[in-house]
Amino acid sequence: MGRGFTLGTVFIMAALTASMVVLPLVLPPLPPPPLALLFFPVGIMAALMLLAFSPSQASGNVVVYSS
């Protein structure tokens, strides 16, 4: 088991948390991305779903031992 968080890691996590809270309030809002970029994660998810539910071709590679 680990010893837990050191002082350095707690400081880094606190600094990241503070920057995630403060930076959106300070920086100006960004313009929306182009429509093609919005469909990019949807395409990745569709490809992963297709790969997950497509039948595998591993039936010839399966070895079964019997004793």
mmCIF file of the C-alpha atoms, coordinates in Angstrom:
data_MODEL
# 
_entry.id   MODEL 
# 
loop_
_atom_site.group_PDB 
_atom_site.id 
_atom_site.type_symbol 
_atom_site.label_atom_id 
_atom_site.label_alt_id 
_atom_site.label_comp_id 
_atom_site.label_asym_id 
_atom_site.label_entity_id 
_atom_site.label_seq_id 
_atom_site.pdbx_PDB_ins_code 
_atom_site.Cartn_x 
_atom_site.Cartn_y 
_atom_site.Cartn_z 
_atom_site.occupancy 
_atom_site.B_iso_or_equiv 
_atom_site.pdbx_formal_charge 
_atom_site.auth_seq_id 
_atom_site.auth_comp_id 
_atom_site.auth_asym_id 
_atom_site.auth_atom_id 
_atom_site.pdbx_PDB_model_num 
ATOM 1  C CA . MET A 1 1  ? 0.000   0.000   0.000   1.00 0.00 ? 1  MET A CA 1 
ATOM 2  C CA . GLY A 1 2  ? 1.054   3.554   -0.570  1.00 0.00 ? 2  GLY A CA 1 
ATOM 3  C CA . ARG A 1 3  ? 1.803   6.052   2.153   1.00 0.00 ? 3  ARG A CA 1 
ATOM 4  C CA . GLY A 1 4  ? -0.801  8.477   0.898   1.00 0.00 ? 4  GLY A CA 1 
ATOM 5  C CA . PHE A 1 5  ? -0.411  11.911  -0.581  1.00 0.00 ? 5  PHE A CA 1 
ATOM 6  C CA . THR A 1 6  ? 2.743   13.886  0.004   1.00 0.00 ? 6  THR A CA 1 
ATOM 7  C CA . LEU A 1 7  ? 2.731   17.621  0.591   1.00 0.00 ? 7  LEU A CA 1 
ATOM 8  C CA . GLY A 1 8  ? 3.909   18.236  -2.972  1.00 0.00 ? 8  GLY A CA 1 
ATOM 9  C CA . THR A 1 9  ? 1.083   16.272  -4.587  1.00 0.00 ? 9  THR A CA 1 
ATOM 10 C CA . VAL A 1 10 ? -1.508  17.971  -2.381  1.00 0.00 ? 10 VAL A CA 1 
ATOM 11 C CA . PHE A 1 11 ? -0.083  21.363  -3.398  1.00 0.00 ? 11 PHE A CA 1 
ATOM 12 C CA . ILE A 1 12 ? -0.199  20.433  -7.106  1.00 0.00 ? 12 ILE A CA 1 
ATOM 13 C CA . MET A 1 13 ? -3.794  19.198  -6.850  1.00 0.00 ? 13 MET A CA 1 
ATOM 14 C CA . ALA A 1 14 ? -4.838  22.337  -4.950  1.00 0.00 ? 14 ALA A CA 1 
ATOM 15 C CA . ALA A 1 15 ? -3.167  24.558  -7.566  1.00 0.00 ? 15 ALA A CA 1 
ATOM 16 C CA . LEU A 1 16 ? -4.885  22.695  -10.413 1.00 0.00 ? 16 LEU A CA 1 
ATOM 17 C CA . THR A 1 17 ? -8.234  22.973  -8.649  1.00 0.00 ? 17 THR A CA 1 
ATOM 18 C CA . ALA A 1 18 ? -7.769  26.696  -8.040  1.00 0.00 ? 18 ALA A CA 1 
ATOM 19 C CA . SER A 1 19 ? -6.784  27.283  -11.670 1.00 0.00 ? 19 SER A CA 1 
ATOM 20 C CA . MET A 1 20 ? -9.844  25.360  -12.902 1.00 0.00 ? 20 MET A CA 1 
ATOM 21 C CA . VAL A 1 21 ? -12.045 27.567  -10.723 1.00 0.00 ? 21 VAL A CA 1 
ATOM 22 C CA . VAL A 1 22 ? -10.387 30.936  -11.426 1.00 0.00 ? 22 VAL A CA 1 
ATOM 23 C CA . LEU A 1 23 ? -9.400  30.723  -15.104 1.00 0.00 ? 23 LEU A CA 1 
ATOM 24 C CA . PRO A 1 24 ? -12.945 30.420  -16.525 1.00 0.00 ? 24 PRO A CA 1 
ATOM 25 C CA . LEU A 1 25 ? -13.884 33.559  -14.605 1.00 0.00 ? 25 LEU A CA 1 
ATOM 26 C CA . VAL A 1 26 ? -10.875 35.534  -15.886 1.00 0.00 ? 26 VAL A CA 1 
ATOM 27 C CA . LEU A 1 27 ? -10.553 34.409  -19.503 1.00 0.00 ? 27 LEU A CA 1 
ATOM 28 C CA . PRO A 1 28 ? -12.981 35.655  -22.166 1.00 0.00 ? 28 PRO A CA 1 
ATOM 29 C CA . PRO A 1 29 ? -15.493 33.138  -23.521 1.00 0.00 ? 29 PRO A CA 1 
ATOM 30 C CA . LEU A 1 30 ? -14.376 31.165  -26.551 1.00 0.00 ? 30 LEU A CA 1 
ATOM 31 C CA . PRO A 1 31 ? -16.370 31.041  -29.780 1.00 0.00 ? 31 PRO A CA 1 
ATOM 32 C CA . PRO A 1 32 ? -18.131 27.748  -30.505 1.00 0.00 ? 32 PRO A CA 1 
ATOM 33 C CA . PRO A 1 33 ? -16.137 25.197  -32.502 1.00 0.00 ? 33 PRO A CA 1 
ATOM 34 C CA . PRO A 1 34 ? -17.012 24.379  -36.120 1.00 0.00 ? 34 PRO A CA 1 
ATOM 35 C CA . LEU A 1 35 ? -19.787 21.841  -36.611 1.00 0.00 ? 35 LEU A CA 1 
ATOM 36 C CA . ALA A 1 36 ? -17.401 19.222  -38.016 1.00 0.00 ? 36 ALA A CA 1 
ATOM 37 C CA . LEU A 1 37 ? -15.409 19.203  -34.775 1.00 0.00 ? 37 LEU A CA 1 
ATOM 38 C CA . LEU A 1 38 ? -18.564 18.654  -32.754 1.00 0.00 ? 38 LEU A CA 1 
ATOM 39 C CA . PHE A 1 39 ? -19.220 15.372  -34.586 1.00 0.00 ? 39 PHE A CA 1 
ATOM 40 C CA . PHE A 1 40 ? -15.662 14.080  -34.073 1.00 0.00 ? 40 PHE A CA 1 
ATOM 41 C CA . PRO A 1 41 ? -16.331 12.541  -30.604 1.00 0.00 ? 41 PRO A CA 1 
ATOM 42 C CA . VAL A 1 42 ? -19.605 11.114  -31.910 1.00 0.00 ? 42 VAL A CA 1 
ATOM 43 C CA . GLY A 1 43 ? -17.699 9.418   -34.730 1.00 0.00 ? 43 GLY A CA 1 
ATOM 44 C CA . ILE A 1 44 ? -15.172 7.964   -32.311 1.00 0.00 ? 44 ILE A CA 1 
ATOM 45 C CA . MET A 1 45 ? -17.988 6.623   -30.124 1.00 0.00 ? 45 MET A CA 1 
ATOM 46 C CA . ALA A 1 46 ? -19.756 5.099   -33.143 1.00 0.00 ? 46 ALA A CA 1 
ATOM 47 C CA . ALA A 1 47 ? -16.530 3.394   -34.250 1.00 0.00 ? 47 ALA A CA 1 
ATOM 48 C CA . LEU A 1 48 ? -15.969 1.997   -30.755 1.00 0.00 ? 48 LEU A CA 1 
ATOM 49 C CA . MET A 1 49 ? -19.555 0.713   -30.596 1.00 0.00 ? 49 MET A CA 1 
ATOM 50 C CA . LEU A 1 50 ? -19.137 -0.915  -34.007 1.00 0.00 ? 50 LEU A CA 1 
ATOM 51 C CA . LEU A 1 51 ? -15.940 -2.619  -32.901 1.00 0.00 ? 51 LEU A CA 1 
ATOM 52 C CA . ALA A 1 52 ? -17.441 -3.708  -29.591 1.00 0.00 ? 52 ALA A CA 1 
ATOM 53 C CA . PHE A 1 53 ? -20.527 -5.344  -31.081 1.00 0.00 ? 53 PHE A CA 1 
ATOM 54 C CA . SER A 1 54 ? -19.054 -6.771  -34.286 1.00 0.00 ? 54 SER A CA 1 
ATOM 55 C CA . PRO A 1 55 ? -18.319 -10.508 -34.227 1.00 0.00 ? 55 PRO A CA 1 
ATOM 56 C CA . SER A 1 56 ? -14.671 -11.360 -33.725 1.00 0.00 ? 56 SER A CA 1 
ATOM 57 C CA . GLN A 1 57 ? -12.647 -13.545 -36.040 1.00 0.00 ? 57 GLN A CA 1 
ATOM 58 C CA . ALA A 1 58 ? -10.780 -15.227 -33.184 1.00 0.00 ? 58 ALA A CA 1 
ATOM 59 C CA . SER A 1 59 ? -12.607 -18.563 -33.429 1.00 0.00 ? 59 SER A CA 1 
ATOM 60 C CA . GLY A 1 60 ? -9.687  -20.136 -35.336 1.00 0.00 ? 60 GLY A CA 1 
ATOM 61 C CA . ASN A 1 61 ? -7.180  -18.991 -32.720 1.00 0.00 ? 61 ASN A CA 1 
ATOM 62 C CA . VAL A 1 62 ? -8.924  -20.522 -29.698 1.00 0.00 ? 62 VAL A CA 1 
ATOM 63 C CA . VAL A 1 63 ? -7.216  -23.588 -28.222 1.00 0.00 ? 63 VAL A CA 1 
ATOM 64 C CA . VAL A 1 64 ? -9.123  -25.784 -25.788 1.00 0.00 ? 64 VAL A CA 1 
ATOM 65 C CA . TYR A 1 65 ? -7.270  -28.299 -23.633 1.00 0.00 ? 65 TYR A CA 1 
ATOM 66 C CA . SER A 1 66 ? -9.002  -31.243 -22.070 1.00 0.00 ? 66 SER A CA 1 
ATOM 67 C CA . SER A 1 67 ? -7.556  -33.393 -19.350 1.00 0.00 ? 67 SER A CA 1 
# 
